[in-house]
Amino acid sequence: MTLLKIKTKSLVLNKDLRYNEKLGLPVEVYCPNSHRTIAFGRIETMDDHFVVINSEKHSIAEHFFFGCPSAI
């Protein structure tokens, strides 16, 4: 079941993250080191390296993001 979630809802590209930011959709931030979700909410701001959710900065390279992938 987890594999299905990762395969269909993972936000891999910055394009996917920007799509969720534009629509105001919530994003889940998962930390692979602690094996837990560390944030959930709308993207406040972002750049090429970091995403800010709930006033906390999260590295794009060090975390997994789940949400609604952008339309192709």
Secondary structure, 3 states (H helix, E strand, C coil): CHHHHHHHHECCCHHHHHHHHHHCCEEEEEECCCCEEEEEEEEEEECCCEEEECCEEEECCCCEEECCCCCC
